[in-house]
Amino acid sequence: MKFFKRSTKLQQSNKTFLTLMSSLILWSSILTSVATANLTPAILFQPPPEEEQPETTEGAASRQNRECYQDFVVNRQQEPIRNRLTLTAVAPNNNYGLTVNERPDFWVYLPKTSAQQAILTIKEEGIKPHWEQPIKLAGDVGIVKIELPDNAPSLEIGKNYQWALVLVCGNRPNPNDPVVAAWIKRVDESQVVDPDSPRKNIIQKAASYAEKGVWYDALDILIEEKELFVDDWQDRWFNYLQSGGLDKIADKPIISRE
């Protein structure tokens, strides 16, 4: 009888211990979820102040709605213009964003095109040429990176530049070739990231960049660190592009040309 009582007390003690452990595990899970949420903030673009922008940030257009004429003729028979995605600069809808890099990457959405070559041009605000490079097209359809070579001159801090991509529809460039353009300004990283703040992880850094108008660098982080976002990457990608007015291309593939 005494043994039975001891056994019952032991069972009750084990039950209490298991209940306590279950509660601790539950609270640990909740705290971990909260901590994770704090470590993965929303990455949403906020435009830089208007007073820092160029006098005009209008983009570029072409007579064929950013398509080569031969493609325009064929495509309009297959699908209405309003439903088609054409050449698009992966830049905010106000065509202006910041970078902290001296040679930033540029991204464009390339549709199916008969053009075999494109030309990237960069010029300082005004008419002063800064850089030009030809780009061989490989028939990719999707979001493609344009990387500046090491010998390209660096962007100067505090200056506005207009970058443009022209599709060369024939054997040589033509004034009627489709083109897209956007503006970029290089800023010192200390202007957008407080050097005295605690060291941020890469996702927090992307969120901080986006909040301060540093479109290009937040975009790079989202693409390069895709594996860090695991299951929610597509949602974060869509939300970021949507914050820049680019939700129409958010489901398009990102093409690696390495």
C-alpha positions as CSV (number, residue, x, y, z in Angstrom):
1,M,0.0,0.0,0.0
2,K,2.8,2.4,0.9
3,F,4.5,1.5,-2.4
4,F,1.3,2.3,-4.3
5,K,1.1,5.8,-2.6
6,R,4.8,6.5,-3.4
7,S,4.1,5.4,-7.0
8,T,1.1,7.7,-7.3
9,K,3.1,10.7,-5.9
10,L,5.9,9.9,-8.3
11,Q,3.5,9.9,-11.2
12,Q,2.0,13.2,-10.1
13,S,5.4,14.7,-9.7
14,N,6.4,13.5,-13.3
15,K,3.1,14.9,-14.6
16,T,3.8,18.3,-13.0
17,F,7.3,18.3,-14.4
18,L,6.1,17.4,-17.9
19,T,3.5,20.2,-17.7
20,L,6.1,22.7,-16.6
21,M,8.5,21.6,-19.4
22,S,5.6,21.9,-21.9
23,S,4.9,25.4,-20.7
24,L,8.6,26.4,-21.0
25,I,8.8,24.9,-24.5
26,L,5.7,26.8,-25.5
27,W,7.0,30.1,-24.1
28,S,10.4,29.5,-25.7
29,S,8.7,29.0,-29.1
30,I,6.7,32.2,-28.7
31,L,9.8,34.2,-27.7
32,T,11.7,32.7,-30.6
33,S,9.0,33.7,-33.0
34,V,8.9,37.3,-31.7
35,A,12.7,37.5,-31.9
36,T,12.7,36.1,-35.4
37,A,10.1,38.7,-36.4
38,N,12.3,41.4,-35.0
39,L,15.3,40.1,-36.9
40,T,13.4,39.9,-40.2
41,P,11.7,43.3,-40.6
42,A,9.7,44.3,-43.7
43,I,11.8,45.5,-46.6
44,L,9.8,48.4,-48.1
45,F,11.2,51.2,-50.3
46,Q,10.8,54.8,-49.2
47,P,11.7,57.4,-51.8
48,P,14.5,59.8,-50.9
49,P,13.4,63.4,-50.1
50,E,12.2,65.4,-53.2
51,E,14.8,68.2,-52.6
52,E,17.6,65.7,-53.3
53,Q,16.2,64.5,-56.6
54,P,17.2,65.8,-60.1
55,E,15.1,68.6,-61.7
56,T,13.3,65.9,-63.7
57,T,13.1,62.1,-63.1
58,E,11.0,61.3,-66.1
59,G,11.8,57.9,-67.7
60,A,12.4,57.2,-71.3
61,A,9.9,56.0,-73.9
62,S,10.0,54.9,-77.5
63,R,7.6,54.9,-80.5
64,Q,7.1,51.1,-80.2
65,N,6.3,51.1,-76.5
66,R,9.7,49.8,-75.5
67,E,9.7,47.0,-78.1
68,C,11.7,46.6,-81.3
69,Y,9.4,47.5,-84.2
70,Q,9.5,44.0,-85.7
71,D,8.5,42.5,-82.3
72,F,5.8,45.2,-81.9
73,V,4.2,44.2,-85.2
74,V,4.2,40.5,-84.4
75,N,3.2,40.8,-80.7
76,R,0.2,43.1,-81.3
77,Q,-1.4,40.4,-83.4
78,Q,-1.0,37.9,-80.6
79,E,-1.7,40.0,-77.5
80,P,-3.0,43.5,-76.7
81,I,-0.3,46.0,-75.7
82,R,-2.0,46.6,-72.3
83,N,-1.4,43.0,-71.4
84,R,2.2,42.7,-72.5
85,L,5.3,43.3,-70.4
86,T,8.0,45.2,-72.3
87,L,11.5,46.4,-71.5
88,T,11.4,47.6,-67.9
89,A,14.0,49.2,-65.7
90,V,14.0,47.6,-62.2
91,A,13.9,51.0,-60.5
92,P,11.3,52.7,-58.4
93,N,8.3,54.2,-60.2
94,N,9.6,57.7,-59.6
95,N,12.7,56.6,-61.5
96,Y,15.0,57.7,-58.6
97,G,17.0,55.7,-56.0
98,L,20.2,55.8,-54.1
99,T,23.2,53.5,-53.8
100,V,26.3,53.3,-51.6
101,N,28.3,51.4,-54.2
102,E,30.8,53.1,-56.5
103,R,29.9,50.6,-59.3
104,P,26.4,49.5,-58.6
105,D,24.6,46.7,-60.4
106,F,21.6,47.6,-62.6
107,W,18.7,45.3,-63.2
108,V,16.2,45.3,-66.1
109,Y,13.3,43.1,-67.1
110,L,14.0,41.8,-70.6
111,P,11.0,40.5,-72.6
112,K,11.3,38.2,-75.6
113,T,13.1,40.2,-78.2
114,S,14.7,39.9,-81.6
115,A,17.5,42.3,-80.5
116,Q,20.8,40.7,-80.1
117,Q,22.6,43.6,-78.4
118,A,21.8,46.3,-75.9
119,I,23.8,49.4,-74.8
120,L,24.1,50.7,-71.3
121,T,24.8,54.4,-70.9
122,I,25.4,56.4,-67.8
123,K,25.7,60.2,-67.7
124,E,25.9,62.8,-65.0
125,E,23.0,65.1,-64.4
126,G,23.1,67.4,-67.4
127,I,24.7,66.1,-70.6
128,K,28.2,64.9,-69.4
129,P,28.8,61.3,-70.5
130,H,30.1,59.0,-67.8
131,W,30.1,55.5,-69.2
132,E,28.9,53.3,-72.1
133,Q,29.1,49.6,-72.6
134,P,27.7,47.1,-75.1
135,I,25.8,44.1,-73.8
136,K,25.3,40.9,-75.7
137,L,21.8,39.5,-75.3
138,A,21.4,35.7,-75.0
139,G,17.7,35.5,-75.5
140,D,17.0,35.6,-71.8
141,V,13.4,36.5,-70.7
142,G,13.3,37.7,-67.1
143,I,15.0,40.0,-64.7
144,V,18.7,40.4,-65.7
145,K,21.6,42.0,-64.0
146,I,23.9,44.4,-65.7
147,E,27.3,44.5,-64.0
148,L,29.8,47.3,-64.4
149,P,33.4,46.2,-65.1
150,D,36.3,47.1,-62.8
151,N,37.5,49.6,-65.4
152,A,34.3,51.6,-65.4
153,P,34.7,55.0,-63.6
154,S,33.1,55.0,-60.2
155,L,30.1,57.1,-59.3
156,E,31.0,60.1,-57.3
157,I,29.3,60.6,-53.9
158,G,26.6,63.3,-54.0
159,K,26.1,63.3,-57.8
160,N,23.0,62.3,-59.7
161,Y,23.4,60.1,-62.8
162,Q,20.9,58.9,-65.3
163,W,21.4,55.3,-66.6
164,A,19.7,54.0,-69.6
165,L,19.4,50.7,-71.5
166,V,18.8,50.8,-75.3
167,L,17.8,47.7,-77.3
168,V,19.7,47.7,-80.6
169,C,17.0,46.4,-83.0
170,G,19.1,46.4,-86.1
171,N,22.7,46.2,-87.1
172,R,23.5,49.5,-85.5
173,P,21.8,51.9,-82.9
174,N,18.9,53.9,-84.2
175,P,17.1,56.9,-82.5
176,N,13.9,54.9,-82.6
177,D,15.3,52.0,-80.7
178,P,13.4,51.2,-77.4
179,V,15.0,52.6,-74.3
180,V,14.3,52.7,-70.5
181,A,16.1,55.0,-68.1
182,A,16.2,55.8,-64.4
183,W,18.2,58.0,-62.0
184,I,20.7,57.0,-59.4
185,K,22.7,58.9,-56.8
186,R,25.6,57.6,-54.8
187,V,25.6,58.5,-51.1
188,D,28.1,57.8,-48.3
189,E,27.0,54.8,-46.3
190,S,27.3,56.8,-43.1
191,Q,24.3,58.9,-44.3
192,V,22.0,55.9,-44.4
193,V,23.5,53.5,-41.7
194,D,24.4,54.9,-38.3
195,P,27.9,53.7,-37.6
196,D,27.3,53.8,-33.8
197,S,24.2,51.6,-34.0
198,P,24.6,47.8,-33.1
199,R,25.8,45.7,-36.0
200,K,22.9,44.7,-38.2
201,N,22.4,41.4,-39.8
202,I,22.0,41.4,-43.6
203,I,18.2,41.4,-43.6
204,Q,18.0,44.3,-41.2
205,K,20.6,46.1,-43.3
206,A,18.4,45.6,-46.4
207,A,15.4,47.0,-44.5
208,S,17.4,50.0,-43.4
209,Y,18.6,50.7,-46.9
210,A,15.1,50.5,-48.3
211,E,13.7,52.8,-45.6
212,K,16.4,55.4,-46.5
213,G,15.8,55.2,-50.3
214,V,18.8,53.0,-51.1
215,W,16.9,51.0,-53.7
216,Y,19.7,49.4,-55.6
217,D,21.6,47.9,-52.6
218,A,18.4,46.6,-50.9
219,L,17.5,44.9,-54.2
220,D,20.9,43.3,-54.5
221,I,20.6,41.9,-50.9
222,L,17.2,40.4,-51.6
223,I,18.4,38.7,-54.7
224,E,21.8,37.5,-53.4
225,E,20.6,36.3,-50.0
226,K,17.5,34.6,-51.2
227,E,18.3,31.4,-49.2
228,L,18.1,33.4,-46.0
229,F,14.4,34.1,-46.4
230,V,13.5,30.4,-46.9
231,D,9.7,30.1,-47.4
232,D,8.8,33.8,-47.3
233,W,11.2,35.0,-49.9
234,Q,8.6,35.4,-52.6
235,D,6.3,37.4,-50.4
236,R,9.2,39.7,-49.4
237,W,10.3,40.0,-53.0
238,F,6.8,40.9,-54.1
239,N,6.3,43.4,-51.3
240,Y,9.6,45.2,-52.1
241,L,8.9,45.4,-55.8
242,Q,5.4,46.5,-55.1
243,S,6.7,49.3,-52.8
244,G,8.6,50.6,-55.9
245,G,5.6,50.2,-58.2
246,L,7.0,47.0,-59.9
247,D,4.5,44.3,-58.8
248,K,3.8,43.4,-62.5
249,I,7.3,41.8,-62.8
250,A,7.5,40.4,-59.3
251,D,6.7,36.8,-60.5
252,K,9.3,36.9,-63.4
253,P,12.4,34.7,-63.2
254,I,15.7,36.2,-62.1
255,I,18.3,35.2,-64.7
256,S,21.9,34.4,-63.8
257,R,24.3,35.2,-66.6
258,E,27.5,34.0,-64.8
